[in-house]
Amino acid sequence: MTVNSDRSGSAGRRARRPFPARARLIGVTAALAAVLLAAGCSSSSSSTTSAGSTSAASPAASATAATGSTAASPAASAGPGSDIGLTATTITIGMIADVDTSLAPGLFQKSVNAVKAWATDVNASGGLAGRKVVVDFCDSKLDPNATTNCVINACQNDFALVGTSANALEDISDIDGCKDAAGKAIGIPDLAALAFLPLACDPDTYLIGGYGPYCATAKENPQSYTANVGDARYYTSQFKGLHGVFVYDSDVPTLKTDFLPNFAGATDLGIKQDAEGTYAESGEAPESALTPVISAIKAAGSSFVYAGSTPQNTILLEREAKLQGVSSVKIWACNSGCYDSSFYQQGGAVVNGTYAQLDDLPFYTEYQDNPALAALVKQMGGTTNLNNNAVLAYVMALLFQDAVQKATANGGTLDRQTLFTALSNEHSFDADGIIGPTNVGSRLPGDCQVLVQLVNGVWQRVDPVKPGTFDCSADNLVTVKMNTGS
């Protein structure tokens, strides 16, 4: 794999998963159901960790409102403005998510609950821009037709889309062509928790963890990618001479756009690739199908395995490796999808020691230190009702709240166009410390992370070790030029 990388840190965070083609949708549902996405780091004071990275502290002490430091506007101070979904007393947002599905029942129900929890807290504090927030949920059901109908409904009835979590959102023209109250096709602001290509590159869509320079170079050869190598930096600092294999989810061909640049960046840091190097695995593959990967690990005596398919695939890989007597692996690495209470419940002791890379605070153990997370956990009825999808949907709701407040500051008029303007000027958003300074408006996320490890069935942070902090080194991001063939 030939790459050209540097450590300028000038572009965005690891890309989110791309969009699956309609013909592949049903076959990949189980894999998509296991994908847990989150992003973030903190924007307050920083210190240096023992490994030499920068650790940013969470601004919990400065948060003042129920949902964090982003205070709600009092109900009596409704400012000027009208548009679709906006009245003098209410502001209606659309929430599109795949929930009622036969293949993955309740897929994004926790995400819907998180957005509704945010609205409950905001309304209890007096509303937003002097208006009551109304959540208009539409179930996209992992169905392209249902998803299209949800977008059309939102265009006609909702002010903006917040926390979008719809795998089957195919036709972005329904978003871009959405008309405002004056009949002008300006689009509808889409604050997406989950965005696949081409939606991830659409100018009306705002997300945490965008594709950085890829959108501008997608038609070039090679393309430019921003690889997130923060986890690889930690692994190589702790273990010398790492070599092994990288596994990614094959259920959607374009997922290579997410994974391969990160693998190339890790290899550039010194994690040598054994045998074929990268292996595509279906999230639905049975344990018996993992023999080629395990054989490569055994033959090379690999010390490193990045399990980048679904959490279930990670469990099967580790289980099969143990059955075949593999003992050389020092690092079993996973993404944030494994940071879930069900991972140990399903994997048992065999998955103890697994690492996971997070872009947000480890909410299972540190939510009480962050007022915004504490408010979410209270409304949701406990951490067991949370996952990374839910937290990210909540983050997008906080982004919407912040943008509305900025659009209406100093008596400003609120409509879809002023909301677009406010979102475009969100250059250092941190969701009250749940994530870190993120250049949402320029599609250039930050570079902070937390690494956690499963120890005796409990996820514990390992880097940085201080609760509430993040590794925010600029070296966590590198630019990779390559052609993924996607």
C-alpha positions in Angstrom: 0.0 0.0 0.0 1.6 3.2 -1.1 0.8 6.4 0.8 2.0 9.9 1.1 1.4 11.1 4.6 2.3 14.1 6.7 1.4 15.3 10.2 0.1 18.8 9.4 -3.1 18.1 11.3 -4.9 20.6 9.0 -7.9 18.5 8.0 -10.7 16.6 9.6 -11.3 13.6 11.8 -11.7 10.0 10.7 -14.4 9.7 8.1 -17.8 8.3 9.0 -19.2 5.3 7.3 -20.2 5.8 3.7 -23.6 5.2 2.2 -24.7 1.7 1.2 -26.2 1.1 -2.2 -29.9 0.1 -2.3 -29.2 -3.4 -3.6 -26.9 -4.1 -0.6 -29.1 -2.6 2.1 -30.9 -5.7 3.4 -27.7 -7.8 3.4 -25.8 -5.3 5.5 -28.4 -4.5 8.1 -26.9 -6.6 10.9 -23.5 -5.0 10.3 -25.0 -1.5 10.3 -26.9 -2.2 13.5 -23.7 -2.8 15.3 -22.0 0.5 14.2 -21.7 2.9 17.1 -20.5 6.3 16.1 -19.3 9.2 18.2 -16.9 12.0 18.1 -15.3 14.6 20.2 -12.8 16.1 22.6 -12.8 19.2 24.9 -11.9 22.8 24.4 -10.8 24.0 27.8 -7.4 24.1 29.5 -4.8 21.6 28.4 -1.9 19.8 30.0 0.7 17.3 28.9 0.4 13.6 29.5 3.3 11.3 30.4 3.4 10.1 26.8 3.9 13.7 25.6 0.4 14.2 24.1 -1.9 17.1 24.9 -4.8 16.4 27.2 -7.8 18.7 27.3 -9.9 18.9 30.4 -13.7 18.8 30.3 -15.3 22.2 31.3 -17.8 20.6 33.7 -17.2 23.2 36.3 -18.3 26.0 34.0 -21.6 24.4 32.8 -24.6 26.1 34.2 -27.8 24.8 32.5 -29.5 21.5 32.7 -28.1 20.5 29.4 -24.7 22.0 30.1 -23.3 25.5 29.5 -25.6 26.1 26.6 -28.4 27.9 28.4 -31.9 27.9 27.1 -33.7 31.2 26.2 -36.6 32.2 28.5 -40.0 31.5 27.0 -41.1 35.2 27.1 -38.3 36.3 24.9 -39.3 34.8 21.5 -37.3 36.7 18.8 -38.4 37.6 15.3 -38.5 34.9 12.6 -40.8 32.5 10.8 -40.3 29.6 8.4 -41.4 26.1 7.9 -41.7 24.5 11.3 -41.3 27.8 13.1 -44.0 29.8 14.9 -44.0 32.4 17.6 -44.4 29.7 20.2 -42.9 26.5 18.8 -39.9 25.3 16.9 -40.4 21.8 15.3 -37.4 19.7 14.4 -37.5 16.5 12.4 -35.8 13.3 13.7 -35.5 10.6 11.1 -34.2 7.3 12.3 -34.4 3.6 11.5 -36.3 2.0 14.4 -39.0 -0.4 13.5 -37.1 -2.9 11.4 -37.5 -6.7 11.2 -33.8 -7.3 10.8 -32.6 -5.0 13.6 -35.6 -4.2 15.9 -35.2 -0.9 17.7 -32.0 -0.1 15.8 -31.8 3.7 16.6 -34.5 3.9 19.3 -31.9 5.1 21.9 -30.9 7.9 19.5 -34.6 9.0 19.2 -34.9 8.9 23.0 -31.7 11.0 23.4 -33.0 13.8 21.2 -36.4 13.8 23.0 -34.5 13.9 26.3 -32.7 17.0 25.1 -36.0 18.6 24.1 -37.5 17.8 27.5 -34.6 19.5 29.3 -34.6 22.5 27.1 -38.3 23.0 27.5 -38.1 22.7 31.2 -35.5 25.5 31.2 -37.7 27.9 29.3 -37.5 26.7 25.7 -35.2 27.6 22.8 -35.2 31.1 21.3 -38.3 31.7 23.4 -40.1 28.7 21.8 -41.1 25.2 22.9 -39.1 22.5 21.1 -41.3 19.9 19.4 -39.6 16.7 18.1 -41.3 15.3 15.0 -40.0 11.7 14.8 -40.3 9.8 11.5 -39.4 6.1 11.4 -37.3 5.5 8.2 -37.4 1.7 8.9 -34.3 0.9 6.9 -36.4 1.4 3.8 -35.5 3.8 1.0 -39.2 4.7 0.3 -40.0 5.3 3.9 -36.9 7.4 4.3 -37.8 9.5 1.3 -41.3 10.1 2.7 -39.7 11.1 6.0 -37.5 13.7 4.2 -40.5 15.1 2.3 -42.4 15.3 5.5 -39.6 17.2 7.2 -39.3 19.6 4.3 -43.0 20.5 4.6 -43.3 20.5 8.4 -40.0 20.8 10.2 -37.5 23.7 10.7 -34.5 21.4 10.5 -33.4 17.8 10.8 -31.6 16.9 14.0 -29.8 13.7 14.8 -30.6 12.0 11.5 -29.8 8.3 11.8 -31.1 6.8 8.5 -29.1 4.2 6.7 -31.3 4.2 3.6 -31.2 7.9 2.9 -30.3 7.8 -0.8 -31.6 10.8 -2.7 -30.0 13.9 -1.3 -32.0 16.0 -3.8 -34.9 15.8 -1.4 -32.8 17.6 1.1 -31.1 20.1 -1.2 -34.4 21.0 -3.0 -36.4 21.6 0.2 -38.2 24.9 0.0 -38.5 27.5 2.7 -41.7 29.3 3.6 -41.1 31.8 0.7 -40.9 28.9 -1.8 -37.2 29.2 -2.3 -35.3 25.9 -2.6 -32.6 26.6 -0.1 -32.6 23.1 1.4 -33.2 22.0 5.0 -30.4 22.1 7.6 -29.5 18.4 8.3 -27.6 17.9 11.5 -26.8 14.3 11.0 -25.7 11.8 13.7 -25.1 9.3 10.9 -24.2 10.3 7.3 -23.1 8.1 4.5 -21.8 9.1 1.1 -23.0 11.1 -0.8 -24.8 12.7 2.1 -21.6 13.2 4.1 -20.3 15.6 1.5 -23.6 17.4 0.9 -23.4 21.2 1.8 -26.7 21.1 3.6 -25.5 18.4 6.0 -23.5 19.1 9.2 -21.9 16.3 11.2 -19.2 15.6 13.7 -16.4 13.7 12.1 -16.6 14.6 8.4 -14.5 13.5 5.5 -12.1 16.4 5.6 -10.4 16.8 2.3 -11.9 13.7 0.7 -15.0 15.6 -0.5 -12.9 18.0 -2.4 -10.7 15.3 -4.0 -13.2 12.5 -4.5 -12.9 12.7 -8.3 -9.2 12.9 -8.2 -6.6 10.1 -8.3 -5.3 9.7 -5.7 -7.8 11.2 -3.2 -6.7 13.0 0.0 -7.9 11.5 3.3 -7.4 12.5 6.9 -6.4 9.4 8.8 -7.0 9.1 12.5 -3.9 7.5 14.0 -4.3 8.5 17.6 -4.8 4.9 18.7 -1.9 3.7 16.6 0.3 6.4 18.2 -0.5 5.0 21.6 0.0 1.4 20.7 3.4 2.0 19.1 4.5 4.0 22.2 3.7 1.1 24.4 4.8 -1.8 22.3 7.8 -1.8 20.0 7.9 -3.7 16.7 4.1 -4.3 16.3 3.0 -6.2 13.3 -0.2 -7.8 12.3 -3.4 -7.6 10.4 -6.2 -5.0 9.9 -9.8 -6.2 9.4 -12.6 -4.0 8.0 -16.3 -4.5 7.3 -16.9 -5.7 3.8 -20.7 -5.5 3.8 -20.6 -2.2 2.0 -17.9 -1.7 -0.6 -17.4 2.0 0.1 -16.5 1.3 3.7 -13.0 1.0 2.4 -13.1 4.8 2.2 -13.3 4.8 6.0 -10.8 2.1 6.9 -8.0 1.8 4.4 -6.6 5.4 4.9 -6.5 4.8 8.7 -4.7 1.5 8.2 -2.2 3.1 5.9 -1.6 5.8 8.5 -1.0 3.2 11.2 1.4 1.3 8.9 3.2 4.6 8.2 3.7 4.9 12.0 5.4 1.5 12.1 2.7 -1.2 12.5 3.9 -3.6 9.9 1.3 -5.5 7.9 1.5 -9.3 7.9 0.5 -11.5 5.0 -2.2 -9.7 3.0 -2.3 -6.9 5.6 -5.9 -5.9 5.3 -8.8 -8.3 5.3 -12.5 -7.6 4.5 -14.9 -9.4 6.8 -18.7 -9.4 6.7 -20.3 -8.5 10.0 -22.5 -11.5 9.5 -19.7 -13.9 8.8 -19.8 -17.1 10.9 -16.8 -18.1 13.0 -15.8 -20.7 10.5 -15.3 -18.1 7.9 -12.5 -16.4 9.9 -9.9 -19.1 9.2 -7.9 -17.1 6.6 -7.4 -14.2 9.1 -6.5 -16.5 12.0 -4.2 -18.5 9.8 -2.3 -15.4 8.8 -2.0 -14.3 12.5 -0.7 -17.7 13.5 1.8 -18.0 10.6 3.3 -14.5 11.2 3.1 -14.6 15.0 1.2 -11.3 14.8 1.4 -9.0 17.8 -1.4 -6.7 16.6 -4.9 -7.1 15.3 -7.3 -4.3 14.4 -10.8 -5.7 14.4 -12.7 -3.1 12.4 -15.8 -5.0 11.4 -18.8 -5.3 13.8 -18.4 -5.9 17.5 -19.8 -9.4 16.9 -17.1 -10.1 14.3 -14.5 -8.9 16.9 -15.8 -11.3 19.4 -15.7 -14.2 16.9 -12.1 -13.3 15.9 -10.9 -13.3 19.5 -12.8 -16.5 20.3 -11.4 -18.3 17.3 -7.9 -17.1 17.9 -8.0 -18.5 21.4 -9.4 -21.8 20.2 -6.6 -22.1 17.8 -4.0 -21.4 20.4 -2.9 -17.9 19.3 -0.9 -16.3 22.1 1.3 -13.7 20.2 -1.2 -10.9 20.0 -0.4 -8.0 22.4 -3.1 -5.6 21.0 -6.6 -6.5 20.1 -7.8 -3.1 18.9 -11.4 -2.1 18.1 -13.3 1.1 17.3 -16.1 2.8 19.4 -18.6 0.1 18.4 -17.1 -2.2 21.0 -17.6 0.4 23.7 -21.0 -1.0 24.7 -22.2 -2.9 27.7 -23.3 -5.8 25.5 -19.7 -6.4 24.2 -18.6 -8.2 27.4 -22.0 -9.8 27.9 -21.7 -11.4 24.6 -18.0 -12.0 24.4 -17.2 -13.0 28.0 -13.7 -13.3 29.4 -12.2 -14.0 26.0 -12.6 -10.3 25.0 -11.0 -8.9 28.2 -8.0 -6.7 27.2 -9.6 -5.4 24.1 -8.9 -1.7 23.4 -11.4 0.8 21.9 -10.9 4.3 20.6 -13.4 6.9 21.6 -13.9 10.5 20.4 -16.2 11.4 23.3 -16.0 11.1 27.1 -16.4 7.5 28.3 -20.0 8.0 29.3 -20.5 4.8 31.3 -18.0 5.9 34.0 -17.6 9.6 33.7 -21.1 11.0 32.9 -21.4 12.5 36.4 -18.4 14.7 35.8 -20.1 16.4 32.8 -23.5 18.3 33.4 -24.6 17.8 29.9 -24.0 14.0 30.0 -25.5 13.8 33.5 -28.7 15.5 32.3 -28.9 13.0 29.4 -28.4 10.0 31.7 -31.0 11.3 34.1 -33.6 11.7 31.3 -32.7 8.4 29.7 -33.0 6.5 33.0 -29.4 5.3 33.4 -26.3 4.5 31.4 -27.7 1.1 30.3 -30.1 3.0 28.0 -27.2 4.8 26.3 -24.8 3.9 23.4 -22.5 5.9 21.2 -25.3 6.5 18.6 -27.5 8.0 21.3 -24.7 10.2 22.6 -23.9 11.5 19.1 -27.6 12.2 18.4 -27.6 14.2 21.6 -24.4 16.0 20.5 -26.2 17.1 17.3 -29.1 18.4 19.3 -26.7 20.5 21.4 -25.2 21.8 18.1 -28.7 22.8 16.9 -29.3 24.5 20.2 -26.0 26.4 20.0 -26.6 27.5 16.4 -30.1 28.7 17.1 -28.9 30.8 20.0 -26.2 32.3 17.8 -28.6 33.0 15.0 -30.9 34.9 17.4 -28.3 36.7 19.3 -28.8 40.5 19.6 -32.3 40.2 18.2 -31.4 38.3 15.1 -34.1 36.8 12.9 -34.5 33.1 12.9 -35.2 31.1 9.7 -33.6 28.3 7.8 -31.1 30.6 6.1 -29.9 32.2 9.3 -29.6 28.8 10.8 -27.4 27.7 7.8 -25.3 30.8 8.4 -24.9 30.1 12.1 -23.9 26.4 11.4 -21.4 27.5 8.9 -19.8 29.7 11.6 -19.6 26.9 14.1 -15.8 26.7 14.2 -15.1 25.5 17.7 -18.1 23.4 18.9 -17.5 21.1 21.9 -21.0 20.0 23.0 -20.4 21.3 26.5 -17.3 19.2 26.9 -18.7 15.9 25.6 -16.6 16.4 22.5 -13.9 18.8 21.7 -13.3 21.9 19.6 -14.8 20.9 16.3 -14.8 22.9 13.2 -18.3 21.8 12.1 -18.8 24.8 9.7 -15.7 23.9 7.7 -16.2 20.2 8.0 -12.9 19.9 9.8 -13.3 18.0 13.1 -10.9 18.0 15.9 -8.1 15.6 16.9 -9.0 14.5 20.4 -9.5 10.9 21.6 -9.7 8.7 24.6 -8.5 5.1 24.6 -10.3 2.6 26.9 -9.6 -1.0 27.6 -11.9 -3.8 28.8 -10.5 -5.0 32.1 -12.3 -7.7 34.0 -15.5 -6.9 32.2 -15.3 -3.2 32.8 -14.3 -0.5 30.4 -11.5 1.6 31.8 -9.7 4.6 30.3 -6.0 4.0 29.6 -4.9 7.1 27.8 -5.0 9.8 29.0 -5.5 8.4 32.4 -7.0 11.5 34.1 -10.9 11.4 34.0 -12.5 14.1 31.9 -9.5 14.6 29.7 -8.6 13.8 26.1 -5.4 13.2 24.1 -5.6 16.2 21.7 -2.3 16.0 20.0 -2.2 17.4 16.4 -0.2 14.2 15.5 -3.4 12.2 15.9 -4.4 13.2 12.4 -2.3 12.6 9.3 -3.0 13.3 5.6 -2.9 10.2 3.4 -3.1 10.2 -0.4 -4.3 7.0 -1.9 -7.0 5.6 -4.1 -9.3 3.3 -2.2 -11.3 2.4 -5.3 -14.5 3.5 -3.8 
